[in-house]
Amino acid sequence: MISGTSPGGMTHRASLGGPRAAVPPMPACRLTPSMERIHSPPPPATHAFEADAVPVALSELVEGVRSPAAERKDVDALLQGLARPLAVDESPRQRADLLLSLLNSRHICSMRGTAGGSVEAAAVRALMELGHPYALEIPPEALDSLHQDSLEKELGPRHIPALGICLALLGTAPALMAGPWALLLALPTLMALTGGALELRGLQKAGGVLLALLGLGLLTAGGYAILEDLQSSHENYHGMGIVLGLLAMAPGLFLTLGAYLLRHPAWRIPGETSGKDEAA
């Protein structure tokens, strides 16, 4: 038997050969909420994250826009997919064949995204990025889409100002009936309409300025004639100035409003998207 004294002065004995004294069980350690958060396993990955991590195949995006129920968001997804580099299991020849199939489909080429870019222009850019010899396979007529696409993004979509064209023609009609020399008054209208239709910015701008000056001139002349008639004391000619003034002010008003409605460069309105909400 071994005896000893504890630091507090109490004496305890232990027997080497005898049975051991029972040790009381230790109280269970309870985890606090902060400890549970530390040791909790990470949450599983969500399906949305996994879908973002793996991009949709380009062929599936093409089938999406070919569907009759295709929407503008499907075209936007295709435009983003055309700008992606080659996949690991995709060869340049496969990408080129898919892009050429898009260029051969007028229905898909005419589709435009939310920002105004066309599928045709995006396919041409993708073929050019593939380099030689794939860039040589681009149809010559498809290269014009790059110019149109840059105009769409810089100036906005094409918008034909039908009301402005009608007002400009109505204001020019009296000059066409006045005689050969009066045809010179129709020259500003011809310049403005030709420049807008052919996207010749200089010709359109010059015609629009002359059209506005001609309209303001007619308004001023008509108003002056009416004012002089009202202040005139000649009873024989009373009322004639008013009639002539109104005849001058009517085409002047039409020409001024027409010049305002035809003011946009190449008849493109910045900040607007092309007409349809759906691409198909």
Secondary structure, 3 states (H helix, E strand, C coil): CEEEECCCCCEEEECCCCCCCCCCCCCCCCCCHHHHHHHCCCCCCCHHHHHHHCCCCHHHHHHHHHCCCCCHHHHHHHHHHHCCCCCCCCCHHHHHHHHHHHHCCHHHHCCECCCCCEHHHHHHHHHHHHCCCHHHHCCHHHHHHHHHHHHHHHHCCECCCHHHHHHHHHHHHHHHHHCCHHHHHHHHHHHHHHHHHCCCHHHHHHHHHHHHHHHHHHHHHHHHHHHHHHHCCCCCCCCHHHHHHHHHHHHHHHHHHHHHHCCCHHHECCCCCCCCCCCC
